[in-house]
Amino acid sequence: MTRKEHLTHFNIAGFTYYEGVECFNKLEIGTELTLTLEPDNKYDARAVAIHFKEFKLGFVPRSDNRIIFKLLTVGLEDALIARVQAIDKSENPEHQVQVLVHLLHQKNN
């Protein structure tokens, strides 16, 4: 049986600087997002980018990316589910979209 456990939640870092404005109205609570390593990032050696379809929304904040980076590095991207948890259009753009990440795992009976 596959279970999902809460791993972390956060606001998207750098949302102002990427393509969030181009797809903001398409994002809804529950929208699935993709997490990808960005090994050539000159600002953060553990950078994990967040995408919605072809749009780059920003990054997992540096304070939250360590475990996600490690899981992606060892090829466990299928064990992570990232979804939009909250949207607040009235907030500062850096706080408009909150993401929730679950870790999937097999439960042995």
C-alpha positions in Angstrom: 0.0 0.0 0.0 1.4 3.4 -1.0 1.1 6.2 1.7 1.9 9.8 1.4 3.5 11.7 4.2 3.8 15.5 4.6 7.4 16.4 3.8 7.4 20.2 3.7 5.4 23.3 2.6 6.7 26.7 1.6 6.2 29.8 -0.5 7.9 29.7 -3.9 11.2 31.6 -3.8 11.9 34.0 -6.7 8.3 33.9 -8.0 8.6 37.6 -9.0 11.6 36.9 -11.2 10.4 34.0 -13.3 7.3 33.0 -15.3 4.7 32.9 -12.6 2.9 35.9 -13.8 2.4 34.2 -17.2 0.4 31.3 -15.7 -0.8 32.6 -12.4 -4.5 32.5 -13.4 -4.1 28.8 -14.4 -2.9 27.8 -10.9 -5.4 26.4 -8.5 -5.2 24.7 -5.2 -4.2 21.1 -5.9 -2.4 21.9 -9.2 0.5 19.5 -9.6 4.0 21.0 -10.0 7.3 19.5 -11.1 10.5 19.7 -9.0 13.8 19.6 -10.9 17.4 19.9 -10.0 19.2 23.0 -11.3 22.9 21.9 -10.9 24.3 24.9 -12.7 22.6 27.5 -10.4 25.3 29.9 -9.3 23.4 31.1 -6.3 22.6 27.7 -4.7 24.4 24.4 -5.2 21.2 22.6 -4.0 18.8 24.5 -6.2 15.5 22.8 -6.9 13.4 24.6 -9.5 9.6 24.5 -9.5 7.7 24.2 -12.8 4.1 24.3 -13.9 4.0 22.7 -17.4 6.5 24.7 -19.4 6.6 27.6 -17.0 9.3 28.1 -14.4 7.8 29.5 -11.2 10.8 29.8 -9.0 12.6 27.6 -6.5 12.2 25.6 -3.3 13.5 28.1 -0.7 17.1 27.4 0.4 15.9 26.7 3.9 13.6 23.9 2.7 15.5 22.4 -0.2 18.1 20.1 1.5 16.0 16.9 1.7 14.3 17.5 -1.6 17.7 18.0 -3.3 18.9 14.7 -1.8 15.9 12.7 -2.9 16.1 14.1 -6.4 19.9 13.5 -6.6 19.4 9.8 -5.8 16.6 9.5 -8.5 13.6 9.5 -6.2 11.6 12.1 -8.1 8.7 9.7 -8.5 8.5 9.6 -4.7 7.7 13.3 -4.4 4.4 15.0 -5.2 4.3 18.8 -5.2 1.0 20.6 -5.4 -0.3 24.2 -4.9 -1.5 24.4 -1.4 -2.7 28.0 -1.2 -3.0 31.0 -3.4 -3.5 34.6 -2.2 -3.6 37.2 -4.9 -3.5 40.0 -2.3 -0.1 39.0 -0.9 3.3 40.2 -2.0 4.2 38.1 -5.1 6.8 36.2 -3.1 4.0 34.9 -0.8 1.2 34.4 -3.3 1.7 30.7 -4.0 2.3 28.1 -1.2 3.5 24.7 -2.2 3.0 21.4 -0.3 5.3 18.4 -0.9 4.4 14.9 0.0 6.7 11.9 0.1 5.3 8.7 -1.2 6.4 5.4 0.3 5.3 1.8 0.4 3.9 0.6 3.7 4.7 -3.0 4.6 1.9 -4.8 6.4 
